[in-house]
Each structure stands twice: as C-alpha cells, then as structure tokens.
Amino acid sequence: MTDLSYMELGRKMSRPSNVVRSAKATFLANNKINYSEFTDKEIVEGYCDDLLKLLGEEDLKVMISDIFRIQNQLSDLVEEKNMDINLSLDDFFRQLSPLLLEVLWENANQDVDQSKLLKKFQEAIRISLEEELYLWQDRH
C-alpha cells in the first residue's frame, strides 16, 4: 500500500517563483469570472496558484468547499471559453478515491479517533492535489 506521506511528488513539482501575480488571476475567491478577460496561460496559472493555496489549507471543511468551488468554476469555464486545453479535476478525483479507500481499509478494524481519521483524509486530499498540480504544470 502507498505511504500517505508520499513526499517524492513534492520534489517533482516545480514550485512557483516569488513573483506576485495580480489578484485578478486568482479565481478561488471569485464567484463569477469573465474568462474572456484572460489568456489560456493566465487561466492555468491562476488555477495552479489556487491548487497550491489549497495545499496549505488547515481546515478540512474549507479545503473541501474550495475544491467544489474550483470544480464548479472549471465547469463554467468549459461552457464559457473554448480553450485549446482541457482543465478539470477528473484526475484529482481518480487519484483521491483509492487513497481514501486505503485510509478506510487500514483503519477499518481499529478504534480510531475521528480527528486522526480526518487528518488522514486531509493528507490523502493533499497528495491528490499535489499530483493534480504536477499534472497541470507538466501539461501546460
């Protein structure tokens, strides 16, 4: 089984430079976005920044809420802008499912503190987010 610390992926990711992008290129905080104002590259960079921010989120509920928000925004993006590239969280969810099942399987026959189990779920989400971020950066 996979060790949920999975630090090799973090070493593969190209970390963004300390260049500050305009707030306009960060989509997570925006409810309605006019994608026609942005180039495809700005859109990818903005969502990569948002995924990177999610990696540092400590509150699991906020993390999950933001994942759903990004998923909805990407659905709107597909409808609004005909991009040369396809952005979705499909790979994220494909990565996440087996990791969550593994956490459940490893803890099924144990009395586990709920907060410890939620931390393990959060770590599985982080691993999947890192993989998603790596794939986006690699493709675009």
N, C-alpha and C positions, 0 to 999 in steps of 0.2 A: 504494500500500500504506500501511497505517497505521504511523505512527511509534510505536514502543513506549514512548516517554516519556509520551505521552498525558496531559499534565498538566491539561488542561481539566476532566476529570472530577473531579479532586481539588478544584477550585474550586467545583464544583456541589454536592459533598457537604456536608451540614450536619454540622459537627463537634460531637461531644458536649461538653456543658459540663463543667467540672471537678468536677461533682457525683459523689461516690463512691457507687456502688450497692453494695448488700450482696453479699457473696461468694456468697450463695445464688442470686442472679440471673445468675451467670456459669456457663454449662453446660459449657464446654470441658474443664474439669478434672474433671468428674463423670462417673463411669462409668454409674451407674444413677440416673435422675432421676424423681422423682414429680411429674409435670407438674400434677397436680390441686392442688398447693400454690400454683400461680402463676396470675395472670391472663394473658389473651392478650397484653396490653400488656407485662407483665413478661417474658414469653417472647420476644417480638420484640426488646425492648430488650436482653435477655441475649445473644441470638444476634447482634445488631448489635455489641455490645461484643466478642464473640468474633471476629467477622469483622474488626473494627478491630484487634484484637490480632494477628491473622494477618498483616495488612499490614506490621507491624513485625518479623515473624519473619525472622531472617537465615539460618537453617538450612533449606535446601530440603526435606530429608527430614522434619524436624519439621513444616514447613508442610503438606506433602502428607499426612502422617499425621493432622494435626489437621483437615484438610479432610474426610478419610474419616471421622473420628470424628464431626464435625458432621453429615455426611450420614447416618450410621447413627442418630445421636440424632434427627434430623428424621424418619426413617422410624419410629422408636419413637413419636415424638410423634403422628404421623398415626394410628397404631394405638391409642394410649392416650387421646388427648383429641380430642374433636370440636370443633375450633376454627372460628370464623367465617371465619378467614383461612387460606390455604394457604401453608405455609412449605416451601420445598425449595431445592435448589441447582441445579435444572434450568437456570435462566437463566445461572448461573455456567458450567456445562459447555458450554452453547451458545455463550457468549462466548469461552471458552477454546480450543475446538477450532480455529477459524480463526486465532487468534493463534499457536498452536503450529505449525500448518501453515505459516504465514507465516515464522516463525523458521527452520523447516527448509528452506523454499524459498529464502530469502535466503542460507542458508549451505550449500546442497547442493553447490555446485561450488567450495567453498573449503576449505582446510585450516584448521579452526577448533580452537582449544584447547578441550578438553572443559569446563574450568571457565568459559570465556567463554560457551559454549553453554548451560550450566546456568544462568548468571546471566541470560541472555536468556529462558530458560524461566521463571525465577523472576519476571522482570519481567512476562511475559505473564500469569502467575498473579495477580500483584498488580493488574494492570489489570482482569482479570476479577473479582477480589474487590472492587475499588473500585466497579465497575459493579453488582455484586450488592448491595453495601451501599447504594448510592444508590437502587436499585430498592426494597429493603426499606424504607428510610426514607421514600421517596416514597409507597409504597402503604399504609404502616401509620402 
